[in-house]
């Protein structure tokens, strides 16, 4: 008997190409924590999975924070005294400090350098910098170009606008048989950074679309919101829903070839922490498991002490550890369909555990049942394609005392959850488990 996944999967190559194609659509947009870039991105994601779009007005309190004014960047240029353009926002949207104040004026080279961010150690890359909550005008440039600028005066034109409006976020709820929820979240505020976080947005939208037609036990809530302020806005408006969340993942930087990396929830041993540890142990020998720390992405807000939700962070390379992080090198060449597909597979493995875990009770508690006369060894037949082994049967029977779930059995035995789930299914069909 061949064991089938609890939720049938499409081919991984097709999954990877679809996720990459969606990330490619998102990549060119100049996003920030508010504004039309977020709305354009939500509209693109909405073409894959239907989203409920929420708008939170400027000035609205979100616990200790306040929703800021919307920011719009129309254009930005720097021109030398000879009329040559030395920087243009149209060439790359990282050229402008995100949330920069508008500015129009002629400045010296020294003044220009005081307002221009560069990376001396990575001279050919444009850095990504923000000034969300401090008023400042600024630009970002390759250090190699900045260092070549001659002394003189430079005309700076930064056409940005702040206005009262709203913060936008999108969510999709796939309703399962119960109202207990699995929360999956990705930040939507970064501009043209492919891994951080077009990859996470595209992966979750593709996963949500995959689950739409599936019958599941859990309900799955997908949240696409600006980092920090977006998750705080959602939490402040949905405190009553947080009691329903049994599992959660923040997903970011899932398109590169590093890692994978999982940062545990604040609880440290939540079910999601155990499930991710198990999947990574069987899927990736290069995986890294990190303890929780209050630095990172939106897991910080979900795991804040007033909520302490079971939410971990899943990435390939951990944020801040790869040289492309927050630079123009985090482009569409940096992420690959293959890596996106395997990130999707890892998350789906966790979904499969959440959906398929149960606590068996052996109907033969005193000694082992005679498997041969029931044809169970013949059912295995030595055929490795079944994914089952006699050890999986024996482990399930021995631990099926009513206190061990299949995940607990997998953790103790070292066998994969999928194999033990298949063995339990076979034993149940033969009347040996209840």
SEMI-93794 format. One line per field, with one value per residue: x, y, z of N, C-alpha, C in turn. Coordinates in steps of 0.001 Angstrom, whole numbers. Example, Ala and Ser with C-alpha at 12.3 -4.5 7.8 and 13.67 -1.06 7.14 Angstrom:
BEGIN
n_u = (13190	12850)
n_v = (-5690	-2250)
n_w = (7800	7080)
ca_u = (12300	13670)
ca_v = (-4500	-1060)
ca_w = (7800	7140)
c_u = (13200	12900)
c_v = (-3300	30)
c_w = (7800	7870)
//
This chain:
BEGIN
n_u = (861	752	1824	199	615	-1060	-2234	-2468	221	1305	3671	7048	8739	6974	5706	7817	8399	5994	5861	8170	7488	5433	6841	8490	6678	6105	8524	9452	8116	7895	7721	6576	5970	3464	1026	624	2260	2127	-577	-695	856	-679	-2843	-1711	-1056	-3636	-4539	-3799	-4776	-7851	-8108	-8956	-8951	-7712	-7912	-6235	-6620	-4551	-3035	-4373	-4308	-2129	-1647	1245	2027	1501	-406	1307	1559	773	3224	4654	6669	7594	9674	13257	16308	19817	21899	24840	27008	27394	25089	24724	23079	23576	22421	19403	16150	14464	16041	16524	14602	15726	17387	16406	16102	13960	10888	11829	11999	10654	12827	14442	17056	20354	23415	26605	29287	30156	27884	26022	27110	26698	24055	23769	23695	25944	27894	30885	32277	31029	31166	29867	27197	23817	22608	19816	17905	16027	13816	11592	10368	11634	12260	13831	15859	17112	19408	20510	23356	25693	28867	31151	30439	29766	32236	33638	32624	33239	34520	32247	29081	25828	22656	19808	16842	14124	11172	8835	5961	3966	963	-2244	-3820	-3957	-2879	-2319	-3321	-3502	-5518	-6202	-8487	-8593	-11054	-11278	-12291	-12479	-12413	-9920	-6712	-4021	-1578	-65	2377	3686	5906	5199	6385	8885	10836	12236	13433	14240	14522	13973	11185	9881	9939	8834	6225	5226	5474	3668	1242	973	833	-1530	-3346	-3109	-4202	-6820	-8776	-8775	-9812	-9483	-8435	-7626	-8102	-6672	-4924	-3788	-1572	-682	1216	2611	5880	6324	4685	2450	1798	1311	-900	-2750	-2887	-3891	-6432	-7547	-7552	-9316	-9236	-6782	-6688	-7438	-5315	-3241	-877	1891	3686	6126	7230	10044	12660	13049	13988	16656	19739	20715	20863	18285	16744	15428	13814	12893	9730	8816	8009	9514	9249	6953	4300	4654	7369	8456	7454	8644	11353	11466	10782	12872	15067	14786	14610	16711	20065	21684	20355	19601	18753	17455	17310	14669	14815	14391	14652	14276	11805	8267	7572	8402	6390	4090	4964	5222	5029	2373	853	2233	2221	2331	4461	6871	9872	10573	13148	15422	18552	19458	18197	20269	22638	23591	25472	24025	21881	19545	20452	21020	21789	20100	18269	16320	17948	19137	17361	15921	13853	14024	14892	12803	10739	11502	11417	8692	7882	8868	7309	4838	5211	5116	2489	1249	1911	580	-2022	-2248	-1577	-2193	-3260	-2558	-3954	-2939	-4494	-3534	-2064	-507	2311	3566	1438	713	2059	2577	542	-1521	-891	675	3469	3743	2342	4104	6211	8892	9208	10606	9423	7070	7597	7487	8468	9336	10196	8876	6259	6613	7531	5307	3343	4539	4660	2082	342	-1573	-595	1178	1505	1624	3650	5206	6056	7608	9623	10883	11614	13171	12416	10661	7835	5994	6407	5722	3081	2009	2431	810	-1665	-1899	-1860	-4169	-6113	-6037	-7168	-5655	-5127	-6688)
n_v = (-1188	2078	4984	8040	11632	13719	15952	16267	17035	19405	19077	19788	21359	22865	24271	25873	27488	28876	30331	31880	33356	34961	36406	37832	39606	41213	42392	44918	47031	50013	49809	50655	51242	52232	53325	53527	51595	49348	48754	48178	45886	44164	43925	42451	40044	39363	38418	35813	34638	35235	38243	39874	43245	45593	48817	51051	53950	56904	58086	56397	54555	51894	49973	50944	52410	54550	54867	55976	58849	58464	57704	58856	58467	60143	60870	61246	62894	63517	65984	67040	69982	70279	69421	66707	63729	62096	60406	58584	57994	56571	54597	52752	51837	51773	53922	56093	57190	55381	56696	59262	62797	65411	67273	70058	71563	73106	71740	71341	69004	67845	68231	66741	64191	63842	63258	60946	57494	54779	51810	51138	48705	47134	48203	48380	48120	49172	50405	49545	51712	53207	55726	55818	56905	59248	62521	63264	63900	61928	59874	56953	55259	53625	53069	53205	54934	57237	57902	58732	61161	64495	67454	70122	71683	70338	69579	68693	66933	65782	64360	63786	62903	63385	62371	62424	59354	55977	52844	49816	46409	42928	39971	36472	33985	30638	28454	25801	22586	23128	26020	26583	27977	28320	30565	32367	34548	37327	40018	43066	45428	46060	47476	46958	44206	41031	38546	39340	40934	39611	36949	35602	36654	35759	32981	32411	33310	31510	29125	29552	29604	26977	25603	26392	24792	22559	20243	20825	20291	22296	25876	28272	31202	33766	36413	39487	42042	45313	45465	45248	47734	46979	44359	45007	46677	44791	43011	44748	45164	42697	41259	39492	37302	36145	34182	31926	30979	28369	27624	29128	30832	33116	34146	34620	35671	33294	32375	32023	30078	29278	28089	25817	27981	28136	29999	29628	29959	32272	30693	28407	25591	25070	23510	24123	24677	22159	20691	22027	21600	18824	18440	19832	18364	16065	16941	18682	18650	20768	22536	25100	25651	28123	29720	31689	35231	38705	40133	40709	39773	40004	38088	39005	40724	39082	37315	38861	39626	40087	38623	36256	34267	31090	31360	31062	31851	31332	30885	30833	31568	33257	36469	39326	37888	37233	38485	39881	40946	43475	45076	46157	43848	41892	40671	39550	37628	36504	34899	31612	29373	26653	26774	28213	26396	24255	25498	25957	23291	22494	24050	22983	20372	20795	21689	19303	17706	19069	18732	15949	14727	12541	10683	7482	4408	1295	-1812	-4042	-4342	-5922	-7343	-7809	-7620	-10309	-9819	-11134	-13075	-11467	-10520	-8276	-7974	-9006	-7099	-5022	-6147	-5814	-3780	-843	1394	1877	3469	2635	687	-2271	-1420	1003	159	-1295	667	2402	674	83	2531	3316	3941	5643	8038	9213	11194	10989	12727	12898	10251	10197	11979	10559	8119	8778	8335	9450	11652	11270	8610	7220	7997	6734	4071	3932	4307	1964	22	736	175	-2551	-3072	-2802	-479	2156)
n_w = (0	-1011	596	638	551	2984	1877	-1435	-3644	-6142	-8922	-7990	-9615	-11152	-9127	-8137	-10389	-10656	-8236	-8510	-10778	-9766	-7825	-9531	-10704	-8515	-7862	-9192	-7907	-5994	-2777	544	4056	3924	1460	-2188	-3362	-1715	-2042	-4795	-4810	-3207	-4920	-7001	-5660	-5039	-7435	-7413	-5058	-3423	-1643	1398	1778	4017	5427	7490	9164	8957	11912	13618	16623	17435	19751	21349	19216	16324	13403	10582	8311	4836	2331	-660	-3477	-6257	-8021	-8291	-8633	-9119	-10271	-11916	-12191	-14872	-16023	-16162	-15291	-12317	-10575	-10481	-9554	-11213	-12281	-10265	-7501	-4980	-4780	-3402	-91	1873	2734	2623	3138	1030	-1161	-2612	-4125	-4410	-3646	-1986	-2689	-314	1328	-111	221	2946	3038	1634	1385	1303	502	1488	1712	-114	-2859	-5349	-5029	-4291	-1270	895	2697	5377	6752	8528	10840	11469	10472	7498	4629	1988	67	-1765	-2978	-5204	-3806	-5334	-7421	-5994	-4855	-7069	-7799	-8709	-7014	-6474	-7254	-6786	-8116	-6420	-6586	-5028	-5256	-3243	-1236	1632	3116	4745	5082	4815	6252	4564	4535	3645	3865	3848	4605	4878	5497	7724	9052	11722	13918	14845	14308	11913	11523	8928	7868	6014	5348	3613	2961	1907	-768	-3999	-3386	-3813	-2435	138	464	-1605	-2196	63	123	-2358	-2070	78	-1005	-3117	-1687	-237	-2342	-3194	-1029	-1116	-2417	-884	1620	4938	8324	10127	10174	7991	8168	6210	6152	4821	5356	6151	7641	11161	11966	10533	11441	14083	13739	12767	14974	16950	16053	16075	18453	19649	17987	18342	20275	18979	17559	17004	15819	14081	11476	10432	7318	5343	3110	1459	-952	-1684	-1829	642	4103	5112	7646	10890	13339	16616	18329	20978	23072	22791	22781	21397	19511	16787	16744	17278	15093	12897	13506	13238	10498	9199	10049	8572	5975	5342	5709	6162	7753	10156	13493	15522	18694	20139	19778	20585	18195	14804	12535	12097	13958	16374	17259	17312	19228	21443	24987	25836	24086	23259	21227	19473	17319	14860	12941	9579	7282	4438	4041	6986	7916	7381	7261	4782	2009	95	1372	1986	-129	-3554	-4793	-4011	-5989	-8838	-9928	-7791	-6380	-6839	-8732	-7901	-5198	-4077	-4495	-2818	-357	-201	-126	2364	4135	3460	4342	7074	7313	6603	8800	10877	9986	9881	12271	15017	17950	18406	19709	20662	19991	21038	23715	25360	24749	21373	18509	16238	13313	10940	10414	9796	7399	7178	6949	4438	3089	3151	1730	1127	-618	-1277	-2297	-1044	1086	3657	6554	8450	10919	11272	11671	14050	15844	15952	17056	19524	20839	20937	23238	23960	24874	23183	20368	16742	15887	18216	18313	15999	16702	18763	17592	15410	12856	9878	10024	7994	7204	9560	9810	7598	8353	10631	9479	7965	10005	11341	9469	9593	11998	14286	15615	17402)
ca_u = (0	1579	1359	37	556	-2406	-2725	-1708	1047	1677	5111	7828	9265	5882	5515	8890	8232	4836	6235	9131	6761	4719	7864	8949	5692	6173	9850	9747	7272	8457	6849	6987	5031	2134	996	121	3084	1542	-1867	-394	1350	-1832	-3656	-1040	-1280	-5058	-4761	-3505	-5691	-8703	-7712	-9704	-8050	-8082	-7254	-6203	-6429	-3468	-3352	-4984	-3391	-1896	-928	2088	2400	466	-298	1875	1041	1211	4405	4686	7860	7341	10937	14410	17505	20951	22510	26061	26991	27378	23782	24705	22368	24468	21566	18011	15221	13877	16938	16352	13885	16528	18177	15839	15853	12536	10222	12566	11294	10947	13907	14825	18089	21707	24256	27994	29554	30172	26507	25405	27599	26097	22690	23796	24161	26646	28506	32302	32736	30352	31106	29058	25803	23018	22009	18421	17833	14715	13699	10143	9844	12478	12216	15154	15897	18298	19592	21395	24137	26878	30010	32104	29992	29856	33646	34167	32033	34203	34068	31361	27718	24922	21236	19072	15384	13434	9736	8063	4802	3318	-435	-3117	-4424	-4135	-1996	-3068	-2853	-4427	-5543	-7069	-8781	-9105	-11782	-11212	-13382	-12554	-12017	-8536	-6022	-2600	-1301	1129	2513	4849	5895	4959	6814	10185	10765	12776	14293	13574	14468	13404	10517	9010	9900	7884	4880	4818	5311	2436	90	865	378	-2940	-4099	-3094	-5094	-8197	-9689	-8536	-10533	-8492	-8930	-7379	-8280	-5367	-5026	-2618	-1509	308	1149	3902	6611	6147	3464	1334	1390	720	-2241	-3613	-3091	-4726	-7800	-7989	-7153	-10232	-8908	-5480	-6874	-7697	-4097	-2491	426	2141	4993	6483	8014	10852	13967	12934	14294	18077	20189	21306	20024	17262	16899	14184	13923	11787	8847	9215	7750	10685	8910	5586	4118	5256	8820	8752	7170	9679	12604	11371	10832	14204	15992	14635	14655	17888	21169	22340	19431	19999	17666	17856	16402	13998	15377	13443	15144	13961	10663	7027	7438	8601	5101	3216	5504	5362	4505	917	228	3026	1660	3285	4824	8299	10341	11202	13923	16575	19601	18898	18329	21491	23814	24070	25968	23032	20798	19269	21205	20510	22128	18949	17468	15675	18969	19567	16426	15802	12648	14292	14920	11435	9941	11819	10873	7259	7740	9102	6116	3770	5458	4610	1025	869	1987	-521	-3283	-2305	-1160	-3216	-2697	-3087	-3972	-2826	-5496	-2814	-1133	340	3084	3326	506	1367	1862	2647	-732	-2426	-411	1275	4806	3564	1892	5319	6773	10258	9180	10954	8605	5948	8012	7264	9400	8845	10487	7825	5132	6939	7582	3933	2679	5133	4398	644	-262	-2535	62	2105	1011	2545	4841	6031	6670	8648	10736	11588	12141	14065	11802	9917	6403	5242	6493	4948	1667	1628	2369	-379	-2835	-1943	-2247	-5572	-6938	-6054	-7834	-4692	-5077	-7895)
ca_v = (0	3281	6086	9313	12780	14080	16912	15962	18160	19530	18864	20873	22295	23776	25135	26854	28447	29723	31265	32820	34256	35927	37289	38711	40682	42087	42962	46299	48033	50753	49654	51178	50758	52696	53903	52808	50424	48220	48414	47515	44541	43381	43632	41364	38834	39055	37666	34410	34205	36386	38872	40950	44376	46429	50124	51586	55372	57666	58583	55352	53937	50448	49831	52114	53003	55297	54702	57216	59349	57757	58253	58644	58957	60259	60912	61820	62971	64360	66448	67819	71344	70209	68938	65254	63070	61137	59475	58702	57047	55743	53481	51764	52524	51853	55153	57079	56796	55096	57692	60520	64065	66060	68251	70677	72552	72889	71478	70990	67573	67418	68161	65597	62956	63709	62764	59808	56248	53870	50649	51076	47309	46562	49494	48377	47836	50235	49925	49853	52413	53774	56743	55808	57668	60423	63353	63396	63599	61138	59106	55788	55197	52780	53810	53439	56138	58379	58257	59340	62478	65583	68600	71010	71823	69328	69881	67554	67043	64603	64650	62873	63545	62769	62784	61586	58285	54757	51688	48737	45035	41964	38649	35433	32929	29358	27880	24357	21953	23778	27430	26702	28580	28347	31889	32487	35985	37826	41489	43557	46833	46295	47757	45950	43209	39815	37533	39982	39700	39134	35483	35186	37023	34882	31621	32281	33426	30241	28126	29820	29173	25511	25103	26866	23718	21385	20100	20775	20286	23637	27053	28866	32648	34321	37849	40219	43344	45969	45000	45850	48533	46220	43289	45666	47105	43599	42524	45676	45067	41294	40602	38393	36158	35552	32987	30791	30625	27259	27509	30276	31028	34274	33605	35678	35258	31854	32090	31826	28700	29034	27514	26688	28449	28318	30604	29148	30912	32666	29574	27546	24191	25012	22462	24563	24519	20730	20256	22567	20899	17485	18526	20235	17260	15055	17561	19507	18432	22048	23408	25712	25991	29210	30066	32973	36489	39784	40894	39976	40240	40204	37159	39796	41265	37958	36663	39806	38945	40183	37633	35025	33297	30080	31780	31048	32499	30410	31515	30071	32260	34160	37880	39974	37020	37048	39792	40558	41434	44922	45754	45937	42489	41039	40869	38345	36615	35928	33838	30571	28552	25426	27076	28574	25165	23463	26233	25631	21894	22436	24564	22012	19246	21196	21640	17895	17226	19697	18127	14485	14162	12023	9858	6119	3482	-83	-2753	-5199	-3678	-6908	-7999	-7352	-8428	-11122	-9087	-12023	-13730	-10446	-10145	-6942	-8030	-9189	-5813	-4240	-6847	-5429	-2763	434	2476	2163	4428	2051	-352	-2991	-610	2014	-544	-1653	1882	2876	-237	144	3822	3619	3691	6706	9256	9699	11492	10539	13584	12458	8999	10531	12581	9545	7040	9264	8108	10620	11686	10712	7149	6723	8203	5653	2828	3991	4119	548	-709	1046	-580	-3957	-3173	-2865	810	2965)
ca_w = (0	-1100	1440	-60	1440	3428	897	-2640	-4063	-7546	-9121	-7394	-10610	-11499	-7959	-8114	-11486	-10361	-7172	-9068	-11668	-8941	-7258	-10610	-10845	-7344	-7669	-9598	-7251	-4866	-1613	1833	5066	3512	128	-3356	-3653	-982	-2670	-6074	-4494	-2770	-6107	-7709	-4867	-5152	-8658	-7115	-4005	-3099	-392	2034	1962	5157	5480	8851	8916	9571	13245	14442	17584	17397	21017	21635	17935	15624	11942	10039	7047	3624	1644	-2111	-4171	-7702	-8770	-7602	-9463	-8747	-11519	-11663	-12732	-16328	-16471	-16275	-14202	-11675	-9836	-10929	-8934	-12263	-12559	-9200	-6429	-3760	-4797	-2491	1292	2002	3589	2565	2970	-253	-1119	-3881	-3850	-4897	-2477	-2251	-2657	1087	1803	-784	854	4270	2870	718	1997	390	1158	1104	1600	-1286	-3564	-6562	-4667	-3694	-19	1222	3965	5656	7795	8708	11970	11686	9283	6899	3210	1739	-1159	-1664	-4219	-5201	-3279	-6434	-8138	-5088	-4671	-8301	-8062	-8489	-6233	-7220	-6767	-7347	-7991	-5883	-6673	-4489	-5307	-2412	-610	2783	3196	5553	4282	5601	6079	3929	4626	3066	4479	3291	5572	4378	6626	7870	9789	13025	13873	15300	13172	11606	10966	8082	7660	5266	5296	2257	2959	1279	-2217	-4917	-2757	-4282	-1385	1322	773	-2687	-2133	1087	-320	-3453	-1557	861	-1900	-3843	-721	33	-3516	-3189	16	-1321	-2835	-48	2885	5996	9698	10645	9335	7685	7965	5531	6398	4035	6022	6346	8804	12486	12127	9962	12352	15251	13352	12722	16332	17707	15551	16073	19700	19935	17135	18657	21105	18096	16826	17598	15163	13222	10839	9629	6201	4727	2570	1199	-2348	-1954	-1669	1949	5152	5678	9010	11638	14666	17424	18984	22328	23973	22669	22507	20881	18501	15520	16890	17151	13725	12011	13790	12655	9028	8757	10304	7517	4650	5056	6636	6406	8462	11422	14408	16404	19774	19963	20274	20267	17047	13586	11773	12844	15073	17604	17704	17658	20424	22549	26177	25964	23202	23368	20294	19003	15959	14579	11705	8636	6213	3938	4792	7984	7577	7842	7208	3415	1542	-744	2231	1976	-1192	-4911	-5225	-3712	-7195	-9364	-10208	-6515	-5989	-7847	-8600	-7149	-3764	-3707	-4465	-1633	791	-223	292	3803	4804	3244	5254	8386	7194	6609	10184	11616	9535	9965	13555	15929	19011	18273	20844	20183	20474	21571	24622	26031	23703	20003	17726	15215	12068	9789	10084	9257	6067	7168	6378	2997	2534	2910	581	800	-1668	-661	-2840	-144	2092	4971	6970	9621	12094	11456	12287	15424	16652	16193	17985	20851	21473	20870	24544	24217	25360	22166	19033	15691	15910	19343	17885	15028	17440	19551	16757	14371	11551	9421	10334	6862	7248	10690	9499	6701	9135	11480	8605	7630	11219	11651	8501	10032	13288	15389	16284	17471)
c_u = (893	987	1323	57	-886	-3051	-1874	-1011	1208	3177	5914	8371	8207	5616	6560	8757	7074	5168	7200	8434	6004	5700	8373	7978	5800	7453	9973	9082	8015	7464	7427	5983	3614	2193	587	961	2574	249	-1658	45	213	-2729	-3047	-1249	-2728	-5423	-4496	-4463	-6540	-8370	-8784	-8711	-8586	-7269	-7369	-5771	-5198	-3905	-3986	-3932	-3322	-1003	-62	2492	1206	679	194	1140	1535	2382	4353	5973	7589	8638	12034	15600	18573	21675	23740	25977	26993	26062	23686	24004	23283	23698	20132	17185	14622	14747	16789	15676	14599	17331	17654	15673	14356	11933	11014	11621	11554	12077	14166	15858	19421	22633	25686	28149	29562	28762	25786	25824	26998	24689	22619	24417	24828	27295	29969	32820	32078	30108	30219	27576	25137	22440	20527	18399	16456	14825	12218	9661	10746	12520	13629	15002	17185	18232	20500	22077	25255	28073	31027	31723	30140	31298	34234	33610	33055	33628	33210	30005	26798	23469	20495	17579	14772	11957	8974	6928	4331	1883	-1187	-3796	-4641	-2992	-2844	-2455	-3923	-4389	-6522	-7244	-9357	-9758	-11702	-12401	-13544	-12164	-10628	-7656	-4520	-2369	-10	1228	3777	4770	5927	5500	8093	10033	11429	13860	13621	13444	13740	12488	9528	8871	8866	6449	4373	4598	3987	1198	-119	367	-1103	-3809	-4185	-4100	-6562	-9169	-9578	-9432	-9508	-9174	-8805	-7837	-6921	-5559	-3708	-2662	-362	260	2535	4562	6378	4817	2252	858	784	-698	-3191	-3915	-4037	-6185	-8372	-7586	-8044	-9915	-7622	-5600	-7121	-6427	-3320	-1078	631	3554	5044	7454	8728	12135	13991	13298	15754	18479	20790	20357	19569	17471	15528	14497	12682	10936	9382	9011	8876	10400	7444	5504	4782	6775	9231	8543	8237	11009	12600	11512	12241	15232	15950	14767	15992	18970	21866	21483	20024	18754	18184	16831	15796	14877	14421	13948	14858	12801	9414	6766	7654	7276	4156	3666	5714	4615	2998	161	905	2457	2729	3666	6340	8597	11046	11870	14836	17804	18946	19148	19641	22749	24341	24420	24971	21936	20734	20191	20550	20884	21035	17937	16926	16674	19400	18645	16242	14506	12859	14251	13531	10565	10222	11405	9382	7035	7919	7880	4958	3967	4929	3085	544	921	827	-1851	-3386	-1936	-2366	-2541	-3295	-3069	-3950	-3929	-4862	-1709	-148	1082	2743	2242	1278	1072	1813	1302	-1782	-1981	293	2699	4727	3121	3081	6079	8192	10346	9425	10105	7416	6307	7847	8329	8796	9112	9417	6585	5394	6990	6169	3247	3226	4797	2918	-56	-1263	-1925	957	1385	2011	3798	5764	6749	7819	9870	11540	12274	13203	13557	10993	8443	5614	5261	5644	3450	1158	1511	1123	-1651	-3012	-2398	-3706	-6508	-7048	-6579	-6921	-4557	-6467	-7501)
c_v = (1232	4385	7366	10455	13120	15071	16750	17211	18198	19284	20063	21851	23306	24749	26243	27906	29396	30751	32316	33832	35323	36907	38277	39861	41694	42916	44439	47383	48684	50704	50393	50677	51246	53039	52961	51599	49179	47788	47730	46078	43637	43019	42485	40043	38387	38357	36187	33845	35412	36938	39838	42057	45263	47711	50667	53043	55932	58202	57564	54752	52437	50124	51079	52869	53744	55124	56008	57692	58465	58487	57883	59217	58952	60177	61461	61798	63813	64697	67279	69166	71377	69687	67439	64645	61989	60148	59701	57586	56107	54531	52367	52447	52473	53152	56208	56470	56592	55981	58995	61707	64590	67069	68774	71746	72164	72801	71189	69475	67056	67274	66975	64294	62753	63136	61538	58601	55384	52772	50547	49653	46568	47701	49526	48135	49068	49696	50272	50477	53054	54866	56925	56829	58833	61227	63607	63255	62856	60332	57919	55581	54176	53615	54121	54676	57369	58857	58945	60739	63578	66663	69505	71074	70851	69728	68615	67851	65730	64949	63568	63643	62712	63263	61874	60564	57074	53794	50541	47382	44112	40657	37737	34357	31726	28649	26359	23822	22544	25236	27647	27069	28323	29679	31849	33928	36313	39341	41979	44973	47086	46565	46639	45103	41859	38761	38063	41143	39309	37623	34999	35479	36044	33451	31470	32424	32127	29137	28302	29354	27650	24948	25437	25738	22475	21413	19915	20776	21688	24693	27730	30339	33152	35838	38457	41667	43973	45532	45858	46584	47797	45110	43865	46144	45916	43111	43434	45606	43657	40554	39402	37147	35462	34296	31744	30256	29551	27147	28755	30296	32400	33770	34747	35081	33758	31476	31867	30397	28373	28318	26095	26956	28581	28913	30245	30293	31255	31525	28542	26098	24073	23913	22860	24427	23060	20250	20761	21853	19517	17536	18865	19135	16227	15639	18218	19290	19736	22999	23899	26045	27022	29377	31440	34120	37600	40698	40083	40596	40258	39141	37900	40315	40145	37275	37634	39261	39022	39216	36273	33918	32302	30333	31801	31740	31475	31199	30474	30651	33219	35605	38439	39154	36824	38417	40565	41242	42956	45689	45453	44574	41490	41244	39534	37266	35886	34798	32868	29782	27291	25683	27469	27328	24364	24178	25955	24217	21769	22928	23578	20769	19552	21187	20196	17309	17774	19032	16650	13884	13674	11091	8459	5362	2060	-942	-4021	-4671	-4662	-7738	-7435	-8211	-9211	-10510	-10013	-12612	-12738	-9959	-8808	-6954	-8227	-7891	-4900	-4823	-6493	-4354	-1399	1587	2800	3241	3913	998	-1079	-2192	452	1388	-816	-429	2380	1987	-77	1444	4188	3251	4776	7987	9891	9977	10969	11411	13184	11152	9268	11123	11525	8508	7500	9009	9338	10508	11005	9190	6591	6918	7116	4321	2798	3774	2635	-282	-471	275	-2057	-4114	-3192	-1540	1405	4395)
c_w = (0	-239	628	946	1793	2468	-347	-3168	-5577	-7700	-8626	-8425	-11026	-10355	-7952	-9195	-11216	-9284	-7713	-9987	-10897	-8295	-8297	-10846	-9702	-7302	-8054	-8752	-6085	-3716	-411	2856	4810	2037	-983	-3716	-2953	-1652	-4020	-5831	-4031	-3946	-6905	-6966	-4953	-6441	-8490	-6078	-3605	-1710	101	2337	3082	5116	6904	8751	9621	10933	14161	15381	17350	18581	21241	20368	17341	14127	11332	8789	5897	2991	170	-2654	-5666	-8498	-7875	-8552	-8771	-10039	-11200	-12362	-14248	-16891	-16625	-15052	-13618	-10796	-10270	-10285	-9969	-12582	-11511	-8022	-5078	-3689	-3827	-1107	1467	3089	3672	2483	1559	-83	-2523	-3579	-4454	-3702	-2921	-2223	-1216	1639	1170	-110	2233	4201	1959	1406	938	1206	729	935	442	-2274	-4801	-6293	-4068	-2384	53	2605	4116	6721	8102	9745	12374	10389	8764	5396	2924	464	-871	-3009	-4079	-4716	-4374	-7237	-7265	-4945	-5893	-8563	-7776	-7582	-7106	-6559	-7510	-7078	-7564	-5968	-6178	-4374	-4553	-1757	577	2846	4159	4651	5153	5346	5550	4288	4061	3829	3763	4345	4849	5556	6599	8623	11180	12865	14466	14106	13149	10899	10161	7614	6879	5190	3846	2065	2184	-214	-3020	-4263	-2993	-3191	-159	899	-329	-2617	-1120	704	-1376	-2968	-815	-10	-2671	-2924	-411	-1130	-3584	-2180	-234	-1597	-1958	1192	3983	7356	10300	9651	9184	7359	7378	5659	5605	4517	6097	7648	10033	12615	11563	10868	13621	14949	13337	14144	17117	17288	15666	17339	20018	19131	17574	19515	20268	17441	17588	17045	14308	12675	10192	8570	5493	4184	2275	-232	-2662	-1609	-315	2888	4825	7172	9659	13002	15457	17966	20371	23323	23938	22328	22117	19818	17182	15579	16701	15714	12761	12236	13153	11136	8561	8996	9192	6116	4328	6103	6997	7227	9780	12226	15403	17521	19511	20478	19847	19172	15800	12851	12660	13899	16398	18150	18121	18949	21582	23762	26346	25094	23336	22490	19844	17544	15833	13262	10837	7525	5566	4664	5774	7585	8158	7715	5796	2821	690	76	2227	1029	-2541	-5459	-4866	-4831	-7696	-9772	-8932	-6062	-7160	-7636	-7767	-5647	-3267	-3569	-3201	-350	920	303	1800	4567	4642	4109	6650	8397	7262	8014	11002	11267	9894	11295	14355	16922	18944	19609	20281	20796	21028	22474	25274	24987	22335	19355	16670	13855	10865	9418	9590	7881	6012	6630	4866	2336	2281	1726	234	-253	-1047	-1176	-1960	869	3495	5260	8161	10893	12320	12086	13756	16342	16969	17226	19406	21576	21503	22168	24925	24723	24306	20849	18002	15645	17054	19003	16915	15728	18185	18671	15781	12967	11153	9809	9230	6892	8388	10469	8555	7427	10009	10669	8282	8833	11576	10720	8900	11460	14485	16133	16342	17743)
//
